[in-house]
Amino acid sequence: MGIIHGICISEKKGTQKHRVPEALLEREWGIRGDAHAGKWHRQVSLLGLEQIEEFRARGAQVDFGAFGENLIVDGFHFRKLPVGTRLQSGDVLLEITQISKECHSHCAIYKTMGDCIMPREGVFARVLRGGTLRPGDALELCPAEKAE
């Protein structure tokens, strides 16, 4: 089980995400108000709190959302979960669709630190069931048969 520590959105693509107190996730769309929501396989991005903390320990001063992540969760090393893994929090049901991504143009974090964790540590999911998420909510692995 994991705990959501932060929720971030950006209203425009190519801008850093910022924290919000809660998020409404819409089925097969993503987070309402986030520029990356839409009818595709990368509706929500997730990054582990531990991976962010390890990056900060190397001297990076990064806030939640700096890597472009929507959900910051303690308790999971997301890149170790296979595509198809389902995660549930209350009414919300997510399905991991992609592990990491290619970085086409190095971000400001990479230019400062010589590294960025999102391309190798971040995962992407689609929203199978919508609902509201808040920091402090639990996020659990959900067996596929239970999720149907």
Secondary structure as the mmCIF struct_conf table of DSSP 4:
data_model
#
loop_
_struct_conf.conf_type_id
_struct_conf.id
_struct_conf.beg_label_comp_id
_struct_conf.beg_label_asym_id
_struct_conf.beg_label_seq_id
_struct_conf.end_label_comp_id
_struct_conf.end_label_asym_id
_struct_conf.end_label_seq_id
STRN STRN1 GLY A 2 ILE A 9
BEND BEND1 GLU A 11 LYS A 12
TURN_TY1_P TURN_TY1_P1 LYS A 13 GLY A 14
BEND BEND2 THR A 15 THR A 15
STRN STRN2 HIS A 18 ARG A 19
BEND BEND3 PRO A 21 PRO A 21
STRN STRN3 ALA A 23 GLU A 26
TURN_TY1_P TURN_TY1_P2 ARG A 27 TRP A 29
STRN STRN4 GLY A 30 ILE A 31
TURN_TY1_P TURN_TY1_P3 ARG A 32 GLY A 33
TURN_TY1_P TURN_TY1_P4 ALA A 35 HIS A 36
BEND BEND4 GLY A 38 HIS A 41
BEND BEND5 GLN A 43 GLN A 43
STRN STRN5 VAL A 44 GLY A 48
HELX_RH_AL_P HELX_RH_AL_P1 LEU A 49 ALA A 57
TURN_TY1_P TURN_TY1_P5 ARG A 58 GLY A 59
TURN_TY1_P TURN_TY1_P6 PHE A 64 PHE A 67
BEND BEND6 GLY A 68 GLY A 68
BEND BEND7 ASN A 70 ASN A 70
STRN STRN6 LEU A 71 ASP A 74
BEND BEND8 GLY A 75 GLY A 75
HELX_RH_3T_P HELX_RH_3T_P1 PHE A 78 LYS A 80
BEND BEND9 LEU A 81 LEU A 81
HELX_LH_PP_P HELX_LH_PP_P1 PRO A 82 PRO A 82
TURN_TY1_P TURN_TY1_P7 VAL A 83 GLY A 84
STRN STRN7 ARG A 86 SER A 89
TURN_TY1_P TURN_TY1_P8 GLY A 90 ASP A 91
STRN STRN8 VAL A 92 ILE A 99
BEND BEND10 HIS A 104 SER A 105
HELX_RH_AL_P HELX_RH_AL_P2 ALA A 108 MET A 113
BEND BEND11 GLY A 114 GLY A 114
BEND BEND12 ILE A 117 ILE A 117
HELX_RH_AL_P HELX_RH_AL_P3 MET A 118 GLU A 121
STRN STRN9 VAL A 123 ARG A 129
STRN STRN10 GLY A 131 LEU A 133
TURN_TY1_P TURN_TY1_P9 PRO A 135 GLY A 136
STRN STRN11 ALA A 138 CYS A 142
HELX_RH_AL_P HELX_RH_AL_P4 ALA A 144 ALA A 147
#
